[in-house]
Structure formats: structure tokens, C-alpha cells
Amino acid sequence: MADKQLKLFFSMLSGEMFYVEEDEVKNIDKSCIPLKKKPHNCRKCFDRFHIGREVFKNYYIPCPRCLRLCGDFENMKDDVVIENAKSVAGIADKDMLGEIMKSEAKK
């Protein structure tokens, strides 16, 4: 069997680096950053590729130095989105409160 090429990715949701076969890259979600190589000797992130976690938006913050040196910008998806999924209850409550306030103001 022929050896398959592996591509390196960083997941902003889990904070881990992982390899994916080249033919499976199309199945990767938008929260993964393609990398050219693993970080080496970084004093900001200690070669983890992230400098911390954004608690409210629920993703890992990529290290700016490693992103500049190791990020594969040619293969990065154009529509990379960092968003936290909202709960249905939170959306309903906020919308419902807005509608109640509008209806009360009209009366």
C-alpha cells in the first residue's frame, strides 16, 4: 500500500494538534487551523500552539507567534468562525423579553 500524506491541524475547540489523512481534509470543520509544522521553542505557549482559553466563547486562543510561523494560510478555510453556540433557552428568554418590552411600550 502507498503511504498516505498526513496534514497537521490545530483544533480551537479542544486545544490539541492532530494529523489527518490528505483525502479526509475536506471533512474538517471550520474551527481547525492547518499547520505547516509543529511549534518549536516558543516561550509564549511552550509549543502547545495556544496561549489560553476564551471561557465565554469556548475556544482556545492561538499563539500569535506560532500562528505566524507555523500556520498554513494557503490551505486555511476562508470562512473560519469562532463562535460559541448559544443555548436555546438563552435565545428564547432574550427574544421573549424583548417582545414583552415592546408590547408593553405600545400599550
Secondary structure, DSSP 4 states (H G I P E B T S, - for coil): -PPPPEEEEEETTT--EEEEEGGGGGG--TTEEEESS---S-TTTTTSSEEEEETTTTEEEEPHHHHHHHB-TTSS-TT----PPPPHHHHHHHHHHHHHHHHHHH-
